[in-house]
Amino acid sequence: MLLNSRKRNLLISVLVGVMIWFLPPPEGVDLNGWKLFAIFVGTIATVVLDALPMGAGTLLGLTVAVCTKTMPFKEAFSGYVSEVTWLVLIAFFIAHGFIQTGLGKRIAYWIVALVGKRTVGLAYGLSFADLLLAPAIPSVTARAGGVVFPIAQSLAYTFQSRAEDGTARRIGAYLIMVAFHGTVITSAMFLTAMAANPLAAKLAGQAGVQITWGNWALAALVPGLLSLAVMPWVIMWAYPPELKATPHAVEHARRELHAMGPMSRAEKLMAVGFVGLLALWIFGPLVKIDATTTALLGLAFLLVTDVLSWQDLLKQHNAWETFIWFGALIALADGLNKFGLAAWFGNWAAALLGGTHWGVAVLGLFLIYFYVHYFFASSTAHVGALYLPFLLVGIKLGAPPLMTALAFAFASNLFGGLTHYGCGPAPILYGAGFVSLKDWWRVGFIMSVVNIVIWLTAGVAWWAWLGY
């Protein structure tokens, strides 16, 4: 029955792609760009309908793109030389180091000992840790994938919740979702919290709007803290864990820490490597060392010191599977951008809303800008393609320039929570296997609505009070 169901869903996915393929492209859209759009939609349908495993479905999409000469082989497989793709893979390895050495368990028990009486307390602990790191680590992939994810996974293991044995919903799936949506929010709160944020500020400057670290952080303060405050409870309602209260967790954590004794050699080396990673992720830009190079250096240190073994890393199938499908989606999304489909979409949205009141127009532009992210596998690519056109249209229609520029900049982070491929940490946390694809997208959409309501109500009121 499963095989028949998958075959039926694969047929549906193919038919969707073929139908779009043979439709005439809209005026101003390159024919190859439209064909690639059809392949992209068919690939996403294959993944969403679970017609094929994730890696197989995305490789099928690349194969169709190459065989139909829509993309040359070099461009179709360019996602596998992307720095972000490699950063995602290495983040999995670093997370494995936390688990294997026991350092992750030790940190998890420390958190439990502090805020572990209730599951929601653990959620706030993860979010607070992310918030503290966000201003200093400009790579959201490094921060969420290399720091927060290992702690969340270790906490799940602490409460006997694993992806592979049917216990994911006990507490692990909830913690993974909280870690993911928490980092989406903290990325929106600081100019230096996500790599594409400075790009948005630069593009705003081209439109005559000056965004600084200070006015960004001040504008995001109230809506950001509100989003972080309600997010664990929204996910608790939308995707509840089986374990909601952990009354004896604090005492248990203290006993376990005592039983673990002093840190082992492997834990100490893992801690040294981790501190080095944090230092370079924070200060690396000053010496021109990017996040991916930092991750490579950290992995090399762990391999040379025998904290990790290469043979063990080869067995991390979730890491390699994620590497395959994320690289494929990066290439397909970059191809759509290259063929100008994103620019065409921005112009179409501007024409659609022209002539309306600026408030209605900007709201419409904001929602279109936000939800079109379903077709992007990179926040940076989305910002580069659509941020400036949408901002210029909003200003032209009479919207306050600074408020509009900041609203689109915040959206450029918040929309990362929609899918399992829409921002750097998404494939890492989804790839851990705790959350099904259906639930990932469902919770992502619910959180998108909650965030939009908060940022466009309390946020707008706050910006108005600030004079923006």
C-alpha positions in Angstrom: 0.0 0.0 0.0 2.9 2.4 0.8 4.5 1.6 -2.5 1.3 2.3 -4.4 0.7 5.5 -2.4 4.2 6.7 -3.2 3.8 5.9 -6.9 0.5 7.8 -7.0 2.1 10.8 -5.3 5.1 10.7 -7.7 2.7 10.7 -10.7 0.9 13.7 -9.2 4.2 15.5 -8.7 5.3 14.8 -12.3 1.9 15.9 -13.7 2.1 19.2 -11.7 5.5 19.9 -13.2 4.5 18.9 -16.7 1.4 21.1 -16.6 3.5 24.2 -15.6 6.1 23.2 -18.2 3.7 23.5 -21.1 1.9 26.6 -19.9 3.1 29.7 -21.8 5.5 31.7 -19.6 4.4 35.1 -18.4 5.5 38.1 -20.4 9.1 39.0 -19.4 10.0 35.6 -18.1 12.7 33.6 -20.0 11.5 30.3 -21.4 14.3 28.4 -19.6 13.5 30.2 -16.4 9.8 29.0 -16.7 10.9 25.5 -17.4 13.2 25.5 -14.3 10.2 26.9 -12.3 8.2 23.8 -13.4 11.0 21.5 -12.4 11.3 23.3 -9.0 7.6 23.0 -8.3 7.6 19.4 -9.3 10.5 18.7 -7.1 8.9 20.4 -4.1 5.7 18.5 -4.7 7.7 15.2 -4.8 9.2 16.1 -1.4 6.0 17.4 0.2 4.0 14.4 -0.9 6.7 12.0 0.2 6.7 10.4 -3.2 10.5 9.8 -2.9 13.0 10.1 -0.1 14.3 13.7 0.2 17.7 13.2 -1.3 16.3 11.0 -4.1 13.6 13.6 -5.0 15.9 16.5 -5.2 18.5 14.6 -7.2 15.6 13.7 -9.6 14.9 17.4 -10.0 18.5 18.1 -10.9 18.6 15.2 -13.3 15.6 16.5 -15.1 17.1 20.0 -15.3 20.3 18.6 -16.8 18.6 16.1 -19.2 16.3 18.8 -20.6 19.2 21.2 -20.9 17.4 23.7 -18.7 20.6 23.9 -16.7 24.2 22.8 -17.6 25.6 20.2 -15.3 28.0 22.6 -13.6 25.2 25.0 -12.6 22.9 22.2 -11.6 25.4 20.8 -9.1 26.8 24.2 -8.0 24.9 23.9 -4.7 27.5 21.4 -3.6 30.3 23.9 -3.7 28.2 26.5 -1.8 29.7 27.5 1.5 26.3 27.3 3.2 25.9 23.6 2.2 29.3 22.7 3.7 28.6 24.7 6.8 25.4 22.7 7.3 27.2 19.4 6.9 30.0 20.3 9.3 27.4 21.6 11.8 26.0 18.0 11.9 29.5 16.6 12.6 30.1 19.1 15.4 26.7 18.3 16.9 27.7 14.6 16.8 30.9 15.5 18.7 28.8 17.0 21.5 26.8 13.9 21.8 29.6 11.3 21.5 32.0 13.0 24.0 29.3 13.5 26.6 29.8 17.3 26.6 26.3 17.8 25.2 24.8 15.7 27.9 26.7 17.7 30.6 25.5 21.0 29.2 22.0 19.6 28.9 22.0 18.6 32.5 23.3 22.1 33.5 20.3 23.6 31.7 17.9 21.1 33.3 19.3 21.9 36.7 18.6 25.6 36.2 15.2 25.7 34.4 14.2 22.1 34.1 11.0 21.8 36.2 8.8 22.2 33.1 9.3 21.5 29.4 8.5 25.1 28.6 11.3 26.2 30.9 13.7 24.2 28.8 12.3 26.0 25.8 13.0 29.4 27.3 16.5 28.3 28.3 17.3 27.4 24.7 15.8 30.7 23.4 17.7 32.8 25.9 21.0 31.1 25.0 20.3 31.9 21.3 19.4 35.5 22.2 22.6 36.0 24.0 24.7 34.7 21.1 22.7 36.3 18.3 24.3 39.8 18.3 27.8 38.3 18.2 27.5 35.4 15.7 26.5 36.7 12.2 26.0 33.2 10.9 22.6 31.9 11.9 23.6 28.4 10.6 26.7 28.4 12.8 24.7 29.7 15.8 21.7 27.5 15.6 23.3 24.5 13.9 26.6 24.5 15.8 25.6 25.7 19.2 21.8 25.5 19.9 21.0 22.3 18.0 23.6 20.1 19.9 22.2 21.3 23.2 18.6 20.7 22.1 19.4 17.2 20.9 21.3 16.4 24.1 18.3 17.6 26.1 16.1 15.3 24.1 18.4 12.3 24.7 18.5 13.2 28.4 14.7 12.6 28.6 14.9 9.4 26.5 13.5 11.0 23.4 15.1 10.0 20.1 14.2 10.3 16.5 15.0 6.7 15.5 12.9 4.8 18.1 9.5 6.3 18.0 10.0 8.6 21.1 10.6 11.8 19.2 7.2 13.4 20.4 8.1 12.7 24.0 10.0 16.0 24.2 12.7 16.1 21.4 10.5 17.2 18.6 9.1 20.1 20.6 12.6 21.2 21.6 13.8 21.1 18.0 10.9 23.2 16.8 11.5 25.7 19.6 15.2 25.9 18.8 14.4 26.5 15.1 11.7 29.1 15.5 13.7 30.8 18.3 16.7 31.3 16.1 14.5 32.7 13.3 13.2 35.4 15.7 16.6 36.2 17.2 18.0 36.6 13.7 15.5 39.3 13.0 16.5 41.2 16.2 20.0 42.3 15.3 21.8 43.6 12.3 24.7 41.2 13.0 22.6 38.1 13.7 22.3 36.9 10.1 24.5 37.1 7.1 21.9 38.7 4.8 21.0 41.5 7.3 23.9 43.7 6.3 23.0 43.2 2.7 19.4 44.4 3.4 20.9 47.5 5.2 23.1 48.1 2.2 20.3 47.8 -0.2 18.1 50.1 1.9 20.9 52.7 1.7 20.6 52.6 -2.1 17.0 53.6 -1.6 18.1 56.5 0.6 17.2 54.8 3.9 19.9 54.7 6.7 19.7 51.5 8.8 22.2 51.3 11.7 22.9 48.6 14.2 21.2 50.8 16.8 18.0 51.7 15.0 17.6 48.0 13.9 18.0 46.6 17.4 15.7 49.3 18.9 13.0 48.7 16.4 13.1 44.9 16.8 13.3 45.0 20.7 9.6 45.0 21.5 8.2 42.7 18.7 11.2 40.4 19.0 10.8 39.9 22.8 7.1 39.4 22.4 7.6 36.8 19.7 10.2 34.9 21.9 7.8 35.1 24.8 4.8 33.5 23.0 6.6 31.2 20.7 7.1 28.3 23.1 3.5 28.4 24.1 2.2 28.5 20.5 4.3 25.5 19.6 3.2 23.8 22.9 -0.4 24.2 21.5 0.3 23.4 17.9 2.8 20.6 18.4 2.5 19.5 22.1 5.2 17.2 23.6 4.1 14.2 25.6 6.2 15.3 28.5 5.0 18.7 29.7 6.2 18.7 33.3 9.4 17.4 34.7 9.1 17.9 38.5 12.0 15.6 39.4 14.2 16.7 36.5 16.3 19.2 38.5 17.2 16.7 41.2 17.9 14.0 38.6 20.1 16.4 36.6 22.2 17.2 39.7 22.6 13.5 40.5 23.6 12.8 36.9 26.2 15.6 36.9 27.6 14.3 40.1 27.8 10.8 38.7 29.5 12.0 35.5 32.3 13.3 37.6 35.0 15.6 36.2 35.2 16.3 32.5 37.0 13.6 30.4 39.8 14.3 28.0 37.5 14.1 25.0 35.0 16.5 26.7 37.8 19.0 27.4 39.1 18.9 23.9 35.5 19.3 22.6 35.0 22.3 24.8 38.3 23.8 23.7 37.3 23.3 20.1 33.9 24.7 20.7 35.2 27.8 22.4 37.6 28.3 19.5 34.7 28.0 17.1 32.7 30.6 19.0 35.6 33.0 19.1 36.2 32.8 15.4 32.5 32.9 14.6 32.4 36.2 16.6 35.7 37.8 15.7 36.5 36.0 12.4 35.2 38.8 10.2 37.9 41.0 11.8 40.6 38.7 10.4 38.7 37.8 7.3 37.8 34.2 8.3 34.3 33.3 7.3 31.9 31.0 9.2 32.5 28.0 6.9 36.3 28.3 7.1 35.9 28.5 10.9 33.8 25.3 10.9 36.4 23.5 8.8 39.1 24.5 11.2 37.0 23.3 14.1 36.3 19.9 12.4 40.0 19.5 11.6 40.9 20.1 15.2 38.4 17.5 16.4 39.7 15.0 13.9 43.4 15.5 14.6 42.8 15.2 18.4 40.8 12.0 17.9 37.7 13.5 19.4 36.0 12.5 16.2 36.9 9.7 13.8 36.3 9.9 10.0 34.9 6.4 9.9 32.3 7.5 12.5 31.4 10.6 10.5 30.8 8.5 7.4 28.1 6.7 9.3 26.2 9.9 10.0 23.6 9.3 7.3 21.3 12.2 8.4 24.2 14.6 7.7 25.0 13.2 4.3 21.4 13.0 3.3 20.8 16.6 4.2 24.0 17.6 2.3 22.5 16.0 -0.8 19.0 17.5 -0.8 20.1 21.0 0.5 22.8 21.3 -2.2 20.2 20.4 -4.9 17.6 22.9 -3.6 20.3 25.7 -3.4 21.1 25.1 -7.1 17.5 25.1 -8.3 16.7 28.2 -6.3 19.8 30.0 -7.5 18.9 29.1 -11.1 15.4 30.7 -10.7 17.1 33.9 -9.4 19.6 33.9 -12.3 16.9 33.5 -14.9 15.1 36.6 -13.5 12.0 34.9 -12.3 12.3 36.5 -8.9 12.7 40.0 -10.4 9.7 39.4 -12.6 7.7 38.4 -9.6 8.6 41.6 -7.8 7.6 43.7 -10.7 4.3 41.8 -11.0 3.5 42.4 -7.3 4.3 46.1 -7.7 2.0 46.5 -10.7 -0.8 44.5 -8.9 -0.8 46.9 -5.9 -0.2 50.1 -7.7 -2.8 52.9 -7.1 -3.9 51.6 -3.7 -3.5 53.3 -0.3 0.1 52.9 0.8 -0.9 51.1 4.0 -2.8 48.4 2.1 -0.2 48.3 -0.6 2.7 47.8 1.8 0.7 45.1 3.7 0.1 43.3 0.4 3.8 43.7 -0.6 4.9 42.4 2.8 2.8 39.3 2.6 3.8 38.5 -0.9 7.5 39.1 0.0 7.1 36.9 3.0 5.3 33.9 1.5 7.2 33.8 -1.8 10.0 32.5 0.3 8.5 29.0 -0.2 10.4 29.2 -3.6 13.8 30.2 -2.1 16.4 27.9 -0.4 18.5 30.9 0.8 17.5 34.0 2.7 20.5 35.9 1.1 19.3 35.0 -2.4 15.8 36.2 -1.5 17.0 39.5 -0.1 19.3 40.0 -3.1 16.6 39.4 -5.6 13.5 41.1 -4.1 14.3 43.4 -1.1 15.2 46.5 -3.0 12.4 46.3 -5.7 9.8 45.8 -3.0 11.2 48.5 -0.8 11.3 51.0 -3.7 7.7 50.3 -4.6 6.6 50.8 -1.0 8.4 54.1 -0.7 7.0 55.2 -4.1 3.5 54.5 -2.9 4.0 56.8 0.1 5.0 54.5 2.9 7.4 55.8 5.6 10.9 54.8 4.3 12.6 53.7 7.5 9.6 51.7 8.8 9.2 50.0 5.4 12.8 49.2 5.1 13.0 47.7 8.6 9.7 45.8 8.1 11.1 44.0 5.0 14.4 43.5 6.7 12.7 41.7 9.6 10.6 39.7 7.2 13.9 38.6 5.6 14.6 36.6 8.7 11.1 35.6 9.9 10.2 33.9 6.6 13.0 31.4 7.2 10.7 29.5 9.5 8.3 28.4 6.7 10.1 25.4 5.3 12.8 22.8 6.0 15.1 24.4 3.4 14.4 28.2 3.7 17.3 29.2 5.9 20.7 27.7 6.9 19.8 26.0 10.2 16.5 24.5 8.8 18.1 21.5 7.1 20.2 20.8 10.1 17.4 20.7 12.6 14.9 19.0 10.3 17.6 16.6 9.2 17.9 15.3 12.8 14.6 13.4 12.1 12.6 14.4 15.1 9.8 16.2 13.1 7.9 15.0 10.1 7.9 17.2 7.0 4.1 17.7 7.3 4.4 18.9 10.9 7.4 21.1 10.0 5.5 23.0 7.3 2.3 23.1 9.4 4.0 24.6 12.5 6.1 26.9 10.3 2.9 28.4 8.7 1.3 28.8 12.2 4.4 30.5 13.5 4.6 32.7 10.4 1.0 34.0 11.1 1.8 34.6 14.8 5.0 36.5 14.0 3.4 38.6 11.3 0.6 39.6 13.6 3.0 40.5 16.4 5.5 42.4 14.2 2.7 44.3 12.2 0.7 45.3 15.3 2.8 45.7 18.4 5.8 46.3 16.1 4.2 49.0 14.1 2.9 50.7 17.2 6.4 50.6 18.7 7.9 52.0 15.5 5.3 54.8 15.5 6.2 55.7 19.1 9.9 55.7 18.1 9.0 58.1 15.3 10.0 55.7 12.5 
